[in-house]
């Protein structure tokens, strides 16, 4: 709970720092506060995990692992924010505050033990993002992104709330332990309300993770939002949503998997096909990343579709790999767009000569996203595919393998542009120190986790 309190106070503190015009202190204070919150999470690791505050939250290894990952990725994203937000506004404290509040909601989602906290966490996380998506007030694309995200988010929240209501009507409780006990003790007498609640929860959660056919907001919101906000949205927010998704279905709804597995299987297949085919057709790097994030949601759903002892460690490994690679990709896009003025694939032409280190970092990120061996992305995909193989989902495995091959094509397309195509602008692209630091750490972790996967797979 110390991390949640720390982040809540940090968000308020940042507003006061901005109020007193101490702009240069915003980033150091934010990073320091995040490190304190991370320290609280680490300190809880060896403590006995029990539901706290009348069963509202629990800080077990599952919630702590995903919370620490979310905080770590946020620190990397904020390091990239130096000088970035100043291009959009004179008042930049709001950016940091909203990101921190959204992170607070993400940690609550990772740690919930009661449906009330799941809903509160998702809303805290989402409402801050509605504002961040449209924070460039004079940009029509940003305004459109915020409006679409708000309308679709409000609509999905209705499904989520109605689903929680039906499950409460069936069990008389919001506590997930009580709901699990009800399902176990009534294998043949489960109320139809519970089944309806599961369906509506699936709709609401699939929207939050960007799974098809509830993905329509994803490309436009990712494309219209500031690139750094898109990076946060596609990593921290998606990872926290999957943590909540997995906890609910692996802990509570496993006994009813025969009911929801066919539905989720259909969602996974549609998600993989739409995500990869749409990404293949893009000419914009940013929209390609947006559509590919949909396909990654499909792969991460494997852990829920085939729940087993390795589901949690598998989705954690996949989340770490995806988060690190995405931060490098979006960070590089910031520099390239600032240099060229476009986010098209052609903007990366000749980058291998203009800045070999940046091109190498992007290459490692693309290889990891594609699932090439010796990268963390390969370990993540291997774990997801192993879950499906253990569950004998042969048809899904074949479809996933075909889609993975498609993913390799459009990710390596970026590498081809960097090393084999000439640029009209031969001016050298400089790499700021903070970007070098973040890219170096992300690339190092991507390779280390790819070579020594037990560092993360042995967490649980």
Secondary structure, DSSP 8 states (H G I E B T S, - for coil): -HHHHHHHHHHHHHHHHHHTT-THHHHHHHHHHHHHHHHHHHHTTTS----BTTTTB---HHHHHHHHHHHHHHHHHHHTTTTTGGGT-S--HHHHHHHHHHHHHHHHHHHBSBHHHHHHHHHHHHHHHHHHHT--TT-HHHHHHHHHHHHHHHHHHHHHHHHHHHHHHHHS-SBHHHHHHHHHH-SS---HHHHHHHHHHHHHHHHHHT-TTS-HHHHHHHHHS-HHHHHHIIIIIHHHHHHHHHHHHHHTSGGGHHHHHHHHHHHHHHHHHHHHHHHHT-SBHHHHHHHHHHHHHHHHTHHHHT--TTHHHHHHHHHHHHHHHHHHHHHHHHHHHHHHS--BGGGGTTHHHH-HHHHHHHHHHHHHHHT-TTSHHHHHHHHHHHHHHHTT-HHHHHHHHHHHHHHHHHHHHHHHHHHHS--S--------HHHHHHHHHHHHHHHHHHH-THHHHT--
